[in-house]
Amino acid sequence: MNLPTTADIVIIGGGVMGASAAYHLAKRGVKDIVLLEKEKYFGTGATGRCAGGVRYQFSTEINVRLSLESLPMIERFKEEIGQDVNYRQCGYLLIATNEKDAVTFKYNVELQNNLGVPTQLLSGDDVRARLPMMRFDDALAGTFNRKDGIVDPNSVVMGYVNAAQKMGVKAVENAEVTGIAVSGGEVSEVQTTLGAIQTRTVLDAAGPWSGLISRMAGVELPITPLRRQMFTTNPLPEVPEDFPFVIDFAQSLYFHREGEGLLIGMSNQNEQPGFDQNVDDEFELVNLEAAIERMPLVEKASRASHWAGLYEVTPDAHPIYGGTDVKGFYVCTGFSGHGFMHGPVSGKLMSEFILDGKFSTLDVSMLDLKRFEEGRLIQEYNVV
């Protein structure tokens, strides 16, 4: 596709945030939208490299409410968008192995239950009974929600992109943004490797790269890109079909079924900020050893694939929604590892804010950029 020279709205970033925003803006009747993706294919940035997990289990009211809006949108996805996204509600089982986490888990379950989320609080014995093939002698508590699960990220992105294109959105790949012109405090142009687009409205939905994009417009975002990596195994018939998404919380070590085998990942607490998406082989061994310690069965598995992707982390592990000091320049970023699951509602929220000047589906106005300089941070505990 030839790059248009003008647009009412330019969306930068063709992952779940940008694709959802394009769809919801077009659904509201905006005809002249350009969605830009710097990669060869949509959804191959941070979205395509995530583990695909979706959950209701968070430690702050606003994140739980985002899940309450977003996950039902994923459940209805095929009905609304016409694309099957393979939503497997296997449940998330978070496990506490120290007293601090166990106490916090109890508080989190009370919060979630009060908001209508039926998360269960488990004892250490409950955890061990549910996971007989794993070693959790040190488990003190657990939390489980059966509606948490796994979704195919590529299907969600392409579902939105295809639906948006049918409504007239111009979706352009291989279009890396190289500059943003600001005139009189207002956005005037987006420059790319394929040419320039005159526009008065830009949405920065570039995930880990959103800080770089915003800086082009003179806006500083407190975004830190951090590498996270994972690997999959060959078929392991011993793993039951109802095996949940298991998180050893203190180690940020997780397991879930992937095809006939497992997907296993772990956060490197010593990871340095940056845009490196190559697998760190040395840390993969650390991850493997930790996984074998928890699930001895993994020792006999072989690796099927491995990859790395990027989180975009904010100081309080909450996203940034809304406008900036540059007129017409909006941001939707900073999801700190849980953006995929909140992408559907986030695109809808940004369509409301851009067109109406307010968030209607859910009030996320407290998650604005100004909160960082005004000291209104809201800390999220359940980040892996």
Summary of the structure (lengths in Angstrom):
residues: 384
radius of gyration: 20.7
end to end distance: 38.8
largest distance: 64.2
contacts: 1373
relative contact order: 0.20
helix: 34%
strand: 26%
